[in-house]
Amino acid sequence: MIPAGIFLEIACPDVVEMASLAGWDFVVIDTEHGAMGTAQLPDMLRAARVPAIVRVAGRADLLQGALDSGAAGVLVPQIHTAEEAAAVVAASRFHPAGRRGLNGFVRAAGYSLVPMEEYLRRPVRVIIQIETAGALAEVEAIAGLAGVDELFIGPYDLSQALGRPGDVMHAEVLGAGQRVIHAAHAAGIEASAFANSLESADRWREMGVDRLLYSADAYLLAQALRRAREELR
């Protein structure tokens, strides 16, 4: 069974903790579509009992904030070129692998209680989301960048980029996803994908993804609330 995580859209540390206790292997705190801001991130990360990735735009200051707050890694959307992906790597890694700002007093460094040598060696996972036509065109170059650990297939946005909005099981979308998986594995890194149904999850696993992101807290909660109300009726 491959590792499975969940997107967290609800800006609440309790939900992060519940997802951890529920048995997910990792969580992704989603600042792209969720309502949480940078000030809320530390408390949400504190609540995680499993590795917590932050989905965050590829701006150096936002990447810096997520990592300083203690994220285990970053998942970066809206990448169009290998050059943009390289800039994400540079902003996320310390010298000599990158240009990430170094501050030994932040939460990630134990507020100075983690020895600097240990802090500098602490692993950070850099995940590039493949969801645009540009990123798909340059996926092999992106996968080959030193410092990229994983390619994530965002099938909904990818379906839009391919002119098949919302049809995430369309052959063209799945074919593009297979290209991403092949590019990642050829470069010796991992590939992951999002699924919002068991059918989709099974399909991505059959295609060879190494990690799966399944659904989101808001969706699962909304469906459970409606189901409970209907059962009560």
GUGU-995465 format. One record per residue (C-alpha): residue number from 1; x, y, z. Coordinates in Angstrom, 1 decimal, padded with zeros to 4 digits. Each point is the difference from the previous one (the first is absolute). Layout:
N
+-----+--------+--------+--------+
|  nr |     c1 |     c2 |     c3 |
+-----+--------+--------+--------+
| NUM |      X |      Y |      Z |
...
+-----+--------+--------+--------+
***
This chain:
233
+-----+--------+--------+--------+
|  nr |     c1 |     c2 |     c3 |
+-----+--------+--------+--------+
|   1 |  000.0 |  000.0 |  000.0 |
|   2 |  001.5 |  003.3 | -001.0 |
|   3 |  000.0 |  003.0 |  002.4 |
|   4 | -003.3 |  002.0 | -000.1 |
|   5 | -000.5 |  003.6 |  001.1 |
|   6 | -002.9 |  002.5 |  000.1 |
|   7 | -000.4 |  003.6 | -001.0 |
|   8 | -001.0 |  002.3 |  002.9 |
|   9 | -002.0 |  003.0 | -001.1 |
|  10 | -001.6 |  000.9 |  003.4 |
|  11 |  002.1 |  002.6 |  002.0 |
|  12 | -000.2 | -001.9 |  003.3 |
|  13 |  002.8 | -001.7 |  001.9 |
|  14 | -002.6 | -002.5 |  001.4 |
|  15 | -000.6 | -001.3 | -003.5 |
|  16 |  003.7 | -000.5 | -000.5 |
|  17 |  000.2 | -002.0 |  003.2 |
|  18 | -003.1 | -002.1 | -000.9 |
|  19 |  001.4 | -000.9 | -003.4 |
|  20 |  003.2 | -001.1 |  001.7 |
|  21 | -001.8 | -002.1 |  002.6 |
|  22 | -002.2 | -001.5 | -002.8 |
|  23 |  003.0 | -001.8 | -001.4 |
|  24 |  001.0 |  002.1 | -003.1 |
|  25 |  003.7 | -000.4 | -000.8 |
|  26 |  000.5 |  003.7 | -000.6 |
|  27 | -002.1 |  003.1 | -000.5 |
|  28 |  000.2 |  003.0 | -002.4 |
|  29 | -001.1 |  003.3 |  001.5 |
|  30 | -001.4 |  001.9 | -003.0 |
|  31 |  000.7 |  003.7 |  000.0 |
|  32 | -000.8 |  000.2 | -003.7 |
|  33 | -003.7 | -000.8 |  000.3 |
|  34 | -000.4 |  000.0 |  003.8 |
|  35 | -000.8 |  003.1 |  002.1 |
|  36 |  003.0 | -000.2 |  002.3 |
|  37 |  002.7 |  002.7 |  000.1 |
|  38 |  003.6 |  000.0 |  000.9 |
|  39 | -000.8 |  000.9 |  003.6 |
|  40 | -002.1 | -003.2 |  000.4 |
|  41 |  002.5 | -002.3 | -001.4 |
|  42 |  002.2 | -000.6 |  003.1 |
|  43 | -003.0 | -001.1 |  002.1 |
|  44 | -001.2 | -002.3 | -002.8 |
|  45 |  003.4 | -001.5 | -000.4 |
|  46 |  000.3 | -000.5 |  003.8 |
|  47 | -003.2 | -002.1 | -000.1 |
|  48 |  001.4 | -002.4 | -002.6 |
|  49 |  001.1 | -003.4 |  001.4 |
|  50 |  001.0 | -001.1 | -003.5 |
|  51 |  002.2 |  001.8 | -002.6 |
|  52 | -001.7 |  003.2 | -001.1 |
|  53 |  000.6 |  001.4 | -003.4 |
|  54 | -001.2 |  003.5 | -000.9 |
|  55 | -001.4 |  000.8 | -003.4 |
|  56 |  001.2 |  003.5 | -000.7 |
|  57 |  000.6 |  002.3 | -002.9 |
|  58 |  003.5 |  000.1 | -001.4 |
|  59 |  001.0 |  003.4 |  001.4 |
|  60 |  003.2 |  000.0 |  002.0 |
|  61 | -001.6 |  001.7 |  003.0 |
|  62 | -002.9 | -002.4 |  000.2 |
|  63 |  002.3 | -003.0 | -000.3 |
|  64 |  002.2 |  001.4 |  002.6 |
|  65 | -002.9 |  000.6 |  002.4 |
|  66 | -001.4 | -003.6 | -000.4 |
|  67 |  003.4 | -001.6 |  000.6 |
|  68 |  001.0 |  002.3 |  002.9 |
|  69 | -003.4 | -000.9 |  001.6 |
|  70 |  001.1 | -003.7 |  000.0 |
|  71 | -001.5 | -001.5 | -003.2 |
|  72 |  001.5 | -003.3 | -001.0 |
|  73 | -000.1 |  001.2 | -003.5 |
|  74 | -001.7 |  002.1 | -002.6 |
|  75 | -002.4 | -000.9 | -002.9 |
|  76 |  000.2 |  002.8 | -002.6 |
|  77 | -002.8 |  000.6 | -002.5 |
|  78 | -000.3 |  002.1 | -003.1 |
|  79 |  003.4 | -000.8 | -001.3 |
|  80 |  000.4 |  000.5 | -003.8 |
|  81 |  003.7 | -000.5 | -000.8 |
|  82 |  003.0 | -001.8 |  001.3 |
|  83 |  001.5 |  003.4 |  000.7 |
|  84 | -002.8 |  000.7 |  002.4 |
|  85 |  000.4 | -003.4 |  001.7 |
|  86 |  003.8 |  000.7 |  000.4 |
|  87 | -000.9 |  003.3 |  001.7 |
|  88 | -002.2 | -002.0 |  002.5 |
|  89 |  002.9 | -002.3 |  000.8 |
|  90 |  002.4 |  002.9 |  000.5 |
|  91 | -002.5 |  001.7 |  002.4 |
|  92 | -000.6 | -003.2 |  001.9 |
|  93 |  003.5 | -001.3 |  000.6 |
|  94 |  003.0 |  001.3 |  002.0 |
|  95 |  003.4 |  000.6 | -001.6 |
|  96 |  001.5 | -001.6 | -002.0 |
|  97 | -003.2 | -001.5 | -001.4 |
|  98 | -001.9 |  003.3 |  000.1 |
|  99 | -000.4 |  003.5 |  001.4 |
| 100 | -002.5 | -000.5 |  002.7 |
| 101 |  000.3 |  002.6 |  002.8 |
| 102 |  001.7 | -001.4 |  003.1 |
| 103 | -001.4 |  001.0 |  003.4 |
| 104 |  000.7 | -002.3 |  002.9 |
| 105 | -002.7 |  001.5 |  002.3 |
| 106 | -003.1 | -001.1 | -001.9 |
| 107 | -002.3 | -002.9 |  001.0 |
| 108 |  001.6 | -002.4 | -002.5 |
| 109 |  003.3 |  000.5 |  001.8 |
| 110 | -001.6 | -000.5 |  003.5 |
| 111 |  000.3 |  003.8 |  000.6 |
| 112 |  003.8 | -000.4 |  000.1 |
| 113 |  000.0 | -003.3 |  002.1 |
| 114 |  000.8 | -002.2 | -003.0 |
| 115 |  003.7 |  000.1 | -000.8 |
| 116 |  000.7 |  001.9 | -003.2 |
| 117 |  001.8 | -002.9 | -001.6 |
| 118 | -003.1 | -002.2 |  000.6 |
| 119 | -002.4 |  002.6 | -001.2 |
| 120 |  002.0 |  000.5 | -003.3 |
| 121 | -000.2 | -003.8 | -000.6 |
| 122 | -003.6 | -000.4 |  000.8 |
| 123 | -001.8 | -001.4 | -003.1 |
| 124 | -002.6 |  002.1 | -001.8 |
| 125 | -002.2 | -001.6 | -002.7 |
| 126 | -000.5 |  002.1 | -003.1 |
| 127 | -003.0 | -001.1 | -002.1 |
| 128 | -000.8 |  001.7 | -003.4 |
| 129 | -003.6 | -000.2 | -001.1 |
| 130 | -000.5 | -000.8 | -003.7 |
| 131 | -003.3 |  001.5 | -001.0 |
| 132 |  000.8 |  002.5 | -002.8 |
| 133 |  000.7 | -000.5 | -003.7 |
| 134 |  003.4 |  001.6 |  000.4 |
| 135 |  001.0 | -002.3 |  002.9 |
| 136 | -001.2 | -003.0 | -001.9 |
| 137 |  002.1 |  001.0 | -003.0 |
| 138 |  003.1 |  000.4 |  002.2 |
| 139 | -000.8 | -002.9 |  002.4 |
| 140 |  003.2 | -001.9 | -000.8 |
| 141 |  002.2 |  003.0 |  000.6 |
| 142 | -001.9 |  000.8 |  003.3 |
| 143 |  000.4 | -003.6 |  001.2 |
| 144 |  003.7 |  000.2 | -000.7 |
| 145 |  000.7 |  003.0 |  002.1 |
| 146 |  002.2 | -000.6 |  003.0 |
| 147 | -002.0 |  000.7 |  003.1 |
| 148 | -003.4 | -001.1 | -001.3 |
| 149 | -001.2 | -003.0 |  002.1 |
| 150 | -003.4 | -000.7 | -001.6 |
| 151 | -002.4 |  000.9 | -002.8 |
| 152 | -003.7 |  000.4 |  001.0 |
| 153 | -002.7 | -000.5 | -002.6 |
| 154 | -002.9 |  002.5 |  000.5 |
| 155 | -002.6 | -001.7 | -002.3 |
| 156 | -002.7 |  002.7 |  000.3 |
| 157 |  002.2 |  002.9 | -001.1 |
| 158 |  001.8 | -002.3 | -002.5 |
| 159 | -003.4 | -000.9 | -001.5 |
| 160 | -000.7 |  003.7 | -000.5 |
| 161 |  003.4 |  000.5 | -001.6 |
| 162 | -000.8 | -002.8 | -002.4 |
| 163 | -003.4 |  001.3 | -000.9 |
| 164 | -001.9 | -002.7 |  002.0 |
| 165 | -001.0 |  002.0 |  003.1 |
| 166 | -001.1 | -002.3 |  002.8 |
| 167 |  000.3 | -003.2 | -002.0 |
| 168 |  002.9 | -001.3 |  002.1 |
| 169 | -000.4 | -003.6 | -001.3 |
| 170 |  000.1 |  001.0 | -003.7 |
| 171 |  002.6 | -002.0 | -001.9 |
| 172 |  001.9 |  003.2 | -000.9 |
| 173 |  000.3 |  001.1 |  003.6 |
| 174 |  001.1 | -003.5 |  001.1 |
| 175 |  002.5 | -000.1 | -002.8 |
| 176 |  001.5 |  003.2 |  001.1 |
| 177 |  000.1 | -001.3 |  003.6 |
| 178 |  001.8 | -003.1 | -001.3 |
| 179 |  002.6 |  002.2 | -001.7 |
| 180 |  000.6 |  001.8 |  003.4 |
| 181 |  000.4 | -003.3 |  001.8 |
| 182 |  002.5 | -001.2 | -002.6 |
| 183 |  002.0 |  003.2 |  000.1 |
| 184 |  000.2 | -000.1 |  003.8 |
| 185 |  001.1 | -003.7 |  000.1 |
| 186 |  002.5 |  000.5 | -002.8 |
| 187 |  001.6 |  002.8 |  002.1 |
| 188 |  000.0 | -002.1 |  003.1 |
| 189 | -002.6 |  002.0 |  001.9 |
| 190 | -003.6 | -000.8 |  001.2 |
| 191 | -003.3 |  000.8 | -001.7 |
| 192 | -003.3 |  000.6 |  001.8 |
| 193 | -003.6 |  000.8 | -001.1 |
| 194 | -003.3 |  001.3 |  001.4 |
| 195 | -003.1 | -002.1 |  000.0 |
| 196 | -003.5 |  000.7 |  001.3 |
| 197 | -001.5 | -003.5 | -000.5 |
| 198 |  001.0 | -003.5 |  000.6 |
| 199 | -000.1 | -000.7 | -003.8 |
| 200 |  002.4 |  002.9 | -000.6 |
| 201 |  002.3 | -001.1 |  002.8 |
| 202 |  000.1 | -003.5 | -001.3 |
| 203 |  000.8 |  001.2 | -003.5 |
| 204 |  002.9 |  002.2 |  001.1 |
| 205 |  001.4 | -002.8 |  002.1 |
| 206 | -000.1 | -002.3 | -003.0 |
| 207 |  001.8 |  002.6 | -002.0 |
| 208 |  002.9 |  000.0 |  002.5 |
| 209 | -000.2 |  003.0 |  002.3 |
| 210 |  002.1 | -000.3 |  003.1 |
| 211 | -002.3 |  002.1 |  002.2 |
| 212 | -003.6 |  001.0 | -000.1 |
| 213 | -001.9 |  003.1 |  001.2 |
| 214 | -003.6 | -001.0 |  000.6 |
| 215 | -002.8 |  002.6 |  000.2 |
| 216 | -000.1 |  002.9 |  002.4 |
| 217 | -001.3 |  000.6 |  003.5 |
| 218 | -002.7 |  002.5 | -001.1 |
| 219 | -001.4 | -002.5 | -002.6 |
| 220 |  000.0 | -003.0 |  002.4 |
| 221 | -001.6 |  002.1 |  002.8 |
| 222 | -002.7 |  001.4 | -002.3 |
| 223 | -000.9 | -003.4 | -001.4 |
| 224 | -000.1 | -001.5 |  003.5 |
| 225 | -002.2 |  002.7 |  001.3 |
| 226 | -002.5 | -000.4 | -002.8 |
| 227 |  000.1 | -003.8 |  000.3 |
| 228 | -000.8 |  000.2 |  003.7 |
| 229 | -002.9 |  002.4 | -000.6 |
| 230 | -001.5 | -002.2 | -002.7 |
| 231 |  000.4 | -003.1 |  002.3 |
| 232 | -001.8 |  001.8 |  002.8 |
| 233 | -002.9 |  000.9 | -002.3 |
+-----+--------+--------+--------+
***
